[in-house]
Amino acid sequence: MHQIVAAQRAFFNSNATKPVAFRIEQLEKLRVMLIDNEAALLEAIRLDYGKQQFEMFLTELLLVHDEIQVALDKVEQWSAPRDVTPSPLTSPGRSYVMAEPLGVSLVIGPWNYPYQLSLAPAVAAIASGCTVVLKPSELTAHCSALMARLIAETFDPQFFAVVEGGVPETTDLLEQRFDFIFFTGSVPVGRVVYQAAAKHLTPVVLELGGKSPTIVTAGCDLTIAAKRIVWAKFLNAGQTCIAPDYAYVHRSVYEDFLAALAAEIQTADYALANGNYVQIVNARNAQRVASLIDVTKVVVGGDHDVEARLIAPTIMRDVSWDHPSMREEIFGPVLPTMPYDELDEVISAIKAHDKPLSLYLFTDDPATKAKVLAEISFGGGCINDAVMHITNSELPFGGVGASGIGSYHAEAGFRAFSHFKSIVDRELVADPDTKYAPYTPDKLAILRQVAGVE
Ligand code: NAD
């Protein structure tokens, strides 16, 4: 680990990554690598957890290609020094902000979107001019091994290297001094990473998880709401950090909404056999998610086969906050639902828990939209949709509070891996004596006048 980081530091210090042309060349290489090896990449995910083509392309490769394209189009503009208005004390002279890469970066990825959540941060690192050590998740071993091989074949390890492994390897890596750490994963491991980073005062982005609420109000189109919620929830069999974790539904439409969910699940025809569904990543997680299913509350689904790592799309009704499914992030295809009477009670309940990564609100009422957005803090989300905010790279993606620190995608990603150096640039010509000693009452009066504090 030490040698990899030392080699990357030497390479970074050679300034080789700084020219925008170098970064563009590396982004192009990554794009070609993904295009040339698409079949192998898709096959590796299928081997890891039965994910099929449509979802794989949409949620893994498309989003990474989009990040690459936006970075290729904009990296020059993002990197350009940005002039700001000089203050009275810095005039005459130029004041500007200059982006510089932070240096040697570590990207730690989770298993649930093994390419997207490892490579999209890597795109941001490359665009900003950082070197990258990528540690993908050991749980998706085929994807991890393939990324390691392809990246080793495509890039100089002094610039972009993959370290495979689990907790021991990541622990060793975290002992090294990095200039930036980008972590995606669970809240408990996020704490481990943050503590390790603190030893070296290394800045971090932490993309964490938690329970993302969905609120379905009275008076919205229940069929469309159910269609969008079902799609977002059962995408990747619920193994999505921003999946709707649970749903609060207005009591007046509760029964109708449950019926709409059931109808939509039937229409979507989720089944591994027809390529419409995904396995749970491993037996441990399948067991954990299956144990959250409460047969007394199931209205749709509930079937599971832990050995085959399959859990049917499941809806539970009349769940309360003390139910096991409400005490942890579900991260699987189980949707607990709860009826509510007043929006204020929903807002209070959400605010009594950790700030969510995402929130989804289904309503046509402008006042309800304004109230929820103003009163609840959450990472990002959608009104009348779910999950889709991640697909617009112009929107910074990240959590707040326990759901994460910092954000990325497109320019936000570039900014995360960059330091913004503030510069005052002046001519070497004589300037007024005002600021120089000896200090006199007249000089103080001028200073007060300039500051507007007379
Ligand atoms: P995880 O925290 O178990 O693992 C993430 C990474 O950390 C892996 O590479 C793993 O090898 C490493 N790791 C695990 N334990 C470690 C330890 N003790 N010390 C050092 N490194 C360790 O998370 P996961 O199971 O891969 O992913 C699921 C979690 O990630 C969920 O909570 C989900 O919400 C969250 N997530 C968040 C986002 C986001 O963008 N905010 C995206 C996907 C997943």
Boltz pocket constraint, residues with backbone or C-beta under 6 A from the ligand:
constraints:
  - pocket:
      binder: B
      contacts: [[A, 108], [A, 109], [A, 110], [A, 111], [A, 112], [A, 113], [A, 117], [A, 135], [A, 136], [A, 137], [A, 138], [A, 165], [A, 166], [A, 167], [A, 170], [A, 171], [A, 184], [A, 185], [A, 186], [A, 187], [A, 189], [A, 190], [A, 192], [A, 206], [A, 207], [A, 208], [A, 209], [A, 210], [A, 240], [A, 241], [A, 242], [A, 329], [A, 331], [A, 357], [A, 399], [A, 403], [A, 404]]
      max_distance: 6.0
